[in-house]
Amino acid sequence: MTHIRAVLIALAALGGWTAAGGAQTRVTFATDWKAQAEHGGFYQAVATGLYARQGLEVTIRMGGPGIDTQRLMAAQAVDLAMASNNFFALNLVRAGANATTIMAVFQKDPQILMAHPRDDVRSLADMKGKPIMLASGSVSTFWVWLKAKYGFEDSQIRQYTFNMAPFIVDKNGIQQGYLSSEPFLVQKESGMTPKVFLLADSGWPSYSCMVLASDRLIQEQADRVQAFVNASIEGWYGYLYGDPAPANALIKRANPEMTDETLAYGLAKMKEYGVVDSGDAITLGIGAMTEARWQDFFASMAKEGAYPADLPWRQAFTTRFVNKRHGIELRRSP
């Protein structure tokens, strides 16, 4: 929690975005991982000039192993940061840091569990009692929910090191992953198509690909925050329903490991499963959030002891900049 405490100090001193000359305002946005299709809408907004038309000069600072977006905000190195799930924002509230979620791009967290083709695993419930490979960070997030809903136990946990080999060679293997990543890698490396279980389709209530800003930034630069949100929404509609090539070119430039095949797979899965444009986003627009869903998440996690019942959870988010149906006319039928 030390680094989260540091956020409180640094965010309190954050002075807002800086002028880039003329009407342009420099903005730095830190993502939670290397450039990929899951960040496509933001790169699309850069590549097609959507941010520029809003008077913003946006720099996307790519994440990766060992990069903590909370630390970047604490160091005043970024203006906005991506959060992977609701825990991120609620942890900042618990630490007393003045940071707020301003949009949630993913209505469905792409978190999955995957298994080899096997008759004894047809649902998440069937995984009870079976070994499951998990990354250390997952034990305090979605694993809490799995234990509460399905009776999973910590004795099932095996270490996941982001290497596909242990899963591939173990025909009884079950492993965590990302909808648009690990299943693709397994297919490429082994030719085997794993069974995929999207946690969100079984009730996992967390948002994902969320954008956080400091409260001071929201108070003093609300028009610029709104401009960033609006352009990002348009970028996501463009990436999903238009030509993703401009964004993909920037993604590959930032992350040379990314291929056209991988990007196409990621985009296809986001569409197939309704990761971005589903649920409340259908009527309220991309980026939508509701108090009811935040309350559902907090109540379930507080019940399991993840948070004190009196935590002011409403401080974790604001719907001020979303739920306005902005850009919804850009949606295209499949």
Secondary structure by P-SEA (a helix, b strand, c coil): caaaaaaaaaaaaccccccccccbbbbbbbccccccccaaaaaaaaaaccccccccccccccccccccaaaaaaaccccbbbbccaaaaaaaaaaccbbbbcccccccccccccccccccccccccccccbbbbcccccccaaaaaaaacccccccbbbbccccccccccccbbbbbccccaaaaaaaacccccccccccccccccccbbbbbcaaaaaccaaaaaaaaaaaaaaaaaaacccaaaaaaaaaaacccccaaaaaaaaaaaaaacccccccccccccccccaaaaaaaaaaaaaacccccccccccccccccccccccccccccc
